[in-house]
Structure formats: structure tokens, C-alpha cells
């Protein structure tokens, strides 16, 4: 395995058959999506580019918290409450940690 991203995804797929909550962080934006790996489809997504989030003019940490709560509400409304958190190539701190804790506070289990 080459890098952290490969290790994280390999371990999460090996241990769990849950749907994967994948996070991508660019220099300017955050993207989160719930992926069903067995069918290869995206079930729900949220990002800092959504009009409701973009218009609020918040700090990055506040945006991460808002996205975490938003994606958790979307996932729970679909009847899914258990997911595998895929942080990708990012360490679990900063914006990634804020997003994950906000999703957990809304009732998502991972």
C-alpha cells in the first residue's frame, strides 16, 4: 500500500460492511459524501459550495460543523444511522475532527 489514504480505506472496508462517509478537503472547500461501495453509488452528499452554507459567510471551523450536521440529517432521513468514517489522506484533527463530532452529535454512529 502506498499511502495513508490506501491504508485507511483498506482497513475500513476490511472491518466493516457499512456505507462509507468519505471526506475531501481542498484549500478552499469541504466535501462529504455517503458512498455505497457494493453498488458504487453516492447516497447523500454535502459541501461548502451549497447555497445555504455558502451564503452564511462563516469561518472554516463553523462551516465544517454545519456540514457535519447537514450530512447527518440527510443520512438519518434515509434510514441509515451506522456508517464507516473515511477520513482519506487527512489526519483526524482540525476540520475533519470538527466535522465528525458534529455528525456524531446529530445521531450518526461510526
Beta strands, then each sheet from edge to edge (+ up, - down):
strand 1: 19-25
strand 2: 30-36
strand 3: 41-47
strand 4: 83-86
sheet 1: 3+ 2- 1+ 4+
end
